[in-house]
Amino acid sequence: MQNQDIQILTLNKLNNHHNLRTEFAILTMDNFLEKINKNGNFKNKFYAVFLFNDAKGFLKIDNYEYDLIPQKFFFLNYNQVYSFQETEYCKGHVLLFTKSFYNYIYTGNKMIKSDTALAEIAPYIILKNESRKDQWQSFEELKKEYLSNKNLFKEIICLLLKVFVLKYIRHSHKTTQINIQSDRKKTLIDDFSNLVNIHFKELKTTSPYAQKLNITPNYLNAIIKENLDISAGKFIKNRIILEAERLLLHTSLSVTEIAYELGFSDKSHFGKYFKSEKEYSPNQYRIMKTGQ
């Protein structure tokens, strides 16, 4: 497969006729695919849920390929790279929303807060019987309010969206895994994760993140290791390597250009860093995965 540049999608680009165009959107799958180049690679600056009534083909998210079947819903986080592969048909809806909109009505409940409830959400669910009826009913209520444009519709949509997401989590059978840690530690983990997503290109060690969080590097490392089973340094490295993989597999940038894009001083330093994790040089990895 030939490398293609990643297309960055924004809500404003996809949803230019609604009052909530920069914050929230519901599109039919046909309408969504008409607005994009279906054969491209995409990265969203928002959360997305794909609700397939009927579908055949594959959806590739980062390095994982998932089959498309009826009544399968997918959740995509910010900045995940995805593409439609060998898609014969797709029928359903697309639900798009920003983190700021999800938090428009703020709640301190740790099961509902965007940066906790959505951090570990399952990439897909397959709906059957009662769960299918339950999830679709929540979506239909959400869509009805979205189309109404009535007084307080933004507030109601935000609340209905939280219900929809919580039901998604319930049907993924992952509710028991969410927020088992203390509030303080969970907040630190979430804040660290958010900082890494923002600064991973320029900050590649634990100390500057600990400084931003007003804690010691040792304490940060202990919390991350206790709760995520990896060191803080490894967490940072995983994020850098993930972005490197995205750029190697989904863009035509040279390895040198990718090295600079990720904040490395030169191609050699990037190559050693990448190979220490993946056991292949960036060029070897690209050839192995894409055939080029």
C-alpha positions as CSV (number, residue, x, y, z in Angstrom):
1,M,0.0,0.0,0.0
2,Q,1.4,3.4,-1.0
3,N,2.0,5.9,1.8
4,Q,-0.4,8.7,1.8
5,D,-0.3,11.9,3.8
6,I,-2.6,12.0,6.8
7,Q,-5.7,14.2,6.3
8,I,-6.4,16.2,9.5
9,L,-10.2,16.4,10.0
10,T,-11.9,19.2,12.0
11,L,-15.5,19.5,12.9
12,N,-15.8,22.8,11.2
13,K,-14.8,21.2,7.9
14,L,-17.3,18.3,8.3
15,N,-20.2,20.2,9.8
16,N,-20.6,23.7,8.4
17,H,-24.4,24.1,8.6
18,H,-25.3,23.6,12.2
19,N,-25.1,25.9,15.3
20,L,-22.7,23.4,17.0
21,R,-20.5,23.0,13.9
22,T,-17.2,23.4,15.8
23,E,-18.3,21.2,18.8
24,F,-20.7,18.4,17.9
25,A,-22.1,16.7,14.9
26,I,-24.2,13.7,13.8
27,L,-23.8,12.6,10.1
28,T,-25.0,9.6,8.2
29,M,-22.2,7.4,7.2
30,D,-22.9,8.1,3.5
31,N,-22.7,11.9,4.2
32,F,-19.5,11.5,6.2
33,L,-17.8,9.4,3.4
34,E,-18.9,12.0,0.8
35,K,-17.1,14.7,2.7
36,I,-13.8,12.9,2.9
37,N,-11.6,10.9,0.5
38,K,-12.6,7.4,1.5
39,N,-9.3,6.0,0.4
40,G,-7.2,8.3,2.5
41,N,-5.7,8.2,6.0
42,F,-7.3,10.4,8.6
43,K,-6.6,11.9,12.0
44,N,-9.4,13.6,13.9
45,K,-9.2,16.6,16.1
46,F,-12.2,15.3,18.0
47,Y,-13.8,12.1,19.4
48,A,-15.7,10.0,16.9
49,V,-18.1,7.1,17.2
50,F,-18.9,5.1,14.1
51,L,-22.3,3.3,14.4
52,F,-22.6,0.7,11.7
53,N,-26.1,-0.6,10.9
54,D,-24.6,-2.7,8.0
55,A,-21.1,-2.8,6.7
56,K,-18.5,-5.0,5.0
57,G,-14.8,-4.4,4.8
58,F,-12.2,-3.3,7.4
59,L,-11.4,-0.3,9.5
60,K,-7.7,0.2,10.3
61,I,-7.0,2.2,13.5
62,D,-3.3,2.9,13.9
63,N,-1.7,-0.6,13.5
64,Y,-4.8,-2.7,14.1
65,E,-7.3,-3.8,11.5
66,Y,-10.9,-4.5,12.5
67,D,-13.5,-6.2,10.4
68,L,-16.7,-4.2,9.7
69,I,-19.9,-6.1,10.5
70,P,-23.5,-5.0,11.2
71,Q,-24.2,-3.6,14.7
72,K,-20.5,-2.9,15.5
73,F,-19.7,0.5,17.0
74,F,-16.2,2.0,17.0
75,F,-14.8,4.7,19.3
76,L,-11.9,6.8,18.0
77,N,-9.9,9.0,20.3
78,Y,-8.1,12.3,19.3
79,N,-5.2,11.8,16.9
80,Q,-5.7,8.2,16.1
81,V,-4.9,7.4,12.5
82,Y,-7.5,5.4,10.7
83,S,-8.5,4.3,7.2
84,F,-11.2,2.3,5.5
85,Q,-9.8,-0.8,3.8
86,E,-11.6,-2.9,1.1
87,T,-14.9,-1.3,2.1
88,E,-17.8,-2.6,-0.1
89,Y,-20.5,-0.7,1.7
90,C,-21.1,1.2,5.0
91,K,-24.5,2.1,6.4
92,G,-25.0,3.9,9.7
93,H,-24.2,7.1,11.4
94,V,-21.1,9.0,12.7
95,L,-21.2,10.8,16.0
96,L,-18.5,13.5,16.4
97,F,-17.7,15.7,19.5
98,T,-14.9,17.6,21.1
99,K,-13.6,17.2,24.7
100,S,-14.7,20.8,25.5
101,F,-18.3,20.0,24.4
102,Y,-18.3,16.8,26.4
103,N,-17.4,18.9,29.5
104,Y,-19.8,21.7,28.6
105,I,-21.8,20.6,31.6
106,Y,-19.1,19.8,34.0
107,T,-19.4,17.1,36.6
108,G,-16.8,15.9,39.1
109,N,-18.1,12.4,38.9
110,K,-15.0,10.4,37.8
111,M,-17.1,8.0,35.7
112,I,-18.4,10.8,33.5
113,K,-15.5,13.3,33.2
114,S,-14.1,13.3,29.7
115,D,-10.5,12.8,30.5
116,T,-11.2,9.7,32.7
117,A,-14.2,8.0,31.2
118,L,-12.9,8.2,27.7
119,A,-9.3,7.5,28.4
120,E,-9.7,3.7,28.6
121,I,-12.8,3.2,26.5
122,A,-13.0,0.1,24.3
123,P,-12.1,0.6,20.6
124,Y,-15.3,-1.2,19.6
125,I,-18.5,-3.0,20.8
126,I,-20.7,-5.5,19.1
127,L,-24.3,-5.0,20.0
128,K,-26.8,-7.9,20.3
129,N,-30.4,-8.2,21.5
130,E,-31.1,-5.8,24.5
131,S,-27.8,-4.0,24.3
132,R,-28.5,-3.1,20.7
133,K,-31.9,-1.7,21.5
134,D,-30.6,0.2,24.5
135,Q,-27.7,1.8,22.7
136,W,-29.7,2.7,19.6
137,Q,-32.4,4.3,21.7
138,S,-29.9,6.5,23.4
139,F,-28.5,7.5,20.0
140,E,-32.0,8.3,18.5
141,E,-32.8,10.5,21.5
142,L,-29.5,12.3,20.9
143,K,-30.2,12.7,17.2
144,K,-33.7,14.0,17.8
145,E,-32.5,16.7,20.1
146,Y,-29.7,17.6,17.7
147,L,-32.2,18.1,14.9
148,S,-34.6,20.1,17.1
149,N,-32.6,23.3,17.6
150,K,-34.9,24.1,20.6
151,N,-34.3,26.1,23.7
152,L,-31.5,24.6,25.9
153,F,-30.7,22.0,23.2
154,K,-26.9,22.3,23.7
155,E,-27.3,21.5,27.4
156,I,-29.6,18.6,26.7
157,I,-27.4,17.2,24.0
158,C,-24.4,17.3,26.3
159,L,-26.3,15.3,29.0
160,L,-27.6,12.8,26.4
161,L,-24.1,12.4,25.1
162,K,-22.9,11.5,28.5
163,V,-25.6,8.9,28.8
164,F,-24.7,7.5,25.4
165,V,-21.0,7.2,26.3
166,L,-21.8,5.6,29.7
167,K,-24.0,3.0,27.9
168,Y,-21.2,2.4,25.4
169,I,-18.8,1.7,28.4
170,R,-21.5,-0.5,30.0
171,H,-21.9,-2.6,26.9
172,S,-18.1,-3.0,26.5
173,H,-18.0,-4.7,29.9
174,K,-15.2,-2.5,31.0
175,T,-16.9,-0.5,33.8
176,T,-15.2,-2.3,36.5
177,Q,-11.8,-1.3,35.2
178,I,-12.5,2.5,35.3
179,N,-11.3,4.7,38.2
180,I,-10.3,2.0,40.6
181,Q,-7.5,4.3,41.8
182,S,-7.8,7.2,44.3
183,D,-9.0,10.5,42.8
184,R,-5.7,12.2,43.5
185,K,-3.6,9.6,41.8
186,K,-6.0,9.2,38.9
187,T,-6.0,13.0,38.3
188,L,-2.1,13.0,38.3
189,I,-2.1,10.1,35.7
190,D,-4.6,11.9,33.5
191,D,-2.7,15.2,33.8
192,F,0.5,13.4,32.9
193,S,-1.1,11.7,30.0
194,N,-2.5,15.0,28.7
195,L,0.9,16.7,29.1
196,V,2.7,13.9,27.2
197,N,0.2,14.3,24.3
198,I,1.0,18.0,24.2
199,H,4.7,18.0,24.7
200,F,6.1,14.6,23.6
201,K,8.0,16.2,20.7
202,E,10.1,18.4,22.8
203,L,10.1,16.7,26.3
204,K,11.3,13.1,26.2
205,T,12.3,12.5,29.9
206,T,10.3,12.3,33.1
207,S,11.7,15.3,35.0
208,P,10.1,18.1,33.0
209,Y,6.7,16.5,33.3
210,A,7.2,16.0,37.1
211,Q,8.1,19.7,37.3
212,K,4.9,20.7,35.5
213,L,2.9,18.6,37.9
214,N,4.7,20.0,40.9
215,I,5.9,16.5,42.1
216,T,9.2,14.7,42.1
217,P,10.3,12.5,39.2
218,N,10.5,9.5,41.5
219,Y,6.9,10.0,42.8
220,L,5.6,10.4,39.2
221,N,7.4,7.3,38.1
222,A,6.1,5.4,41.1
223,I,2.5,6.4,40.4
224,I,2.7,5.5,36.7
225,K,4.4,2.2,37.4
226,E,1.9,1.3,40.2
227,N,-1.2,2.0,38.0
228,L,-0.1,1.4,34.4
229,D,2.6,-1.3,35.0
230,I,5.2,0.7,33.1
231,S,7.6,3.5,34.0
232,A,6.9,7.1,33.2
233,G,9.8,7.1,30.8
234,K,8.4,4.1,29.0
235,F,5.0,5.8,28.8
236,I,6.6,8.8,27.1
237,K,8.6,6.6,24.8
238,N,5.5,4.7,23.8
239,R,3.8,7.9,22.7
240,I,6.8,9.0,20.6
241,I,7.0,5.6,19.0
242,L,3.3,5.6,18.2
243,E,3.6,8.9,16.4
244,A,6.7,7.7,14.6
245,E,4.7,4.7,13.4
246,R,1.9,6.8,12.2
247,L,4.2,9.1,10.2
248,L,6.2,6.2,8.8
249,L,3.1,4.2,7.6
250,H,0.7,7.0,6.7
251,T,2.8,9.8,5.2
252,S,5.4,10.3,2.5
253,L,7.8,12.1,4.8
254,S,11.4,11.0,4.7
255,V,12.9,9.4,7.8
256,T,15.0,12.6,8.2
257,E,11.9,14.8,8.1
258,I,10.1,12.5,10.6
259,A,13.1,12.8,12.9
260,Y,12.9,16.6,12.9
261,E,9.1,16.5,13.2
262,L,9.4,14.5,16.4
263,G,12.0,16.8,17.9
264,F,15.2,14.7,17.3
265,S,18.4,16.5,16.5
266,D,19.2,14.2,13.6
267,K,18.2,11.1,11.7
268,S,20.8,8.9,13.5
269,H,19.5,9.7,17.0
270,F,15.9,9.0,15.9
271,G,17.0,5.7,14.2
272,K,18.7,4.4,17.4
273,Y,15.7,5.5,19.5
274,F,13.2,3.8,17.2
275,K,15.2,0.6,16.8
276,S,15.7,0.2,20.5
277,E,11.9,-0.2,20.8
278,K,10.9,-1.9,17.5
279,E,14.1,-3.9,16.7
280,Y,14.0,-2.4,13.2
281,S,15.3,0.8,11.8
282,P,12.6,3.3,10.7
283,N,13.3,2.5,7.0
284,Q,13.2,-1.3,7.6
285,Y,10.0,-0.9,9.6
286,R,8.4,1.1,6.8
287,I,9.4,-1.4,4.1
288,M,8.2,-4.3,6.2
289,K,4.8,-2.8,6.9
290,T,4.1,-1.1,3.5
291,G,6.2,-3.0,1.1
292,Q,8.1,0.2,0.1
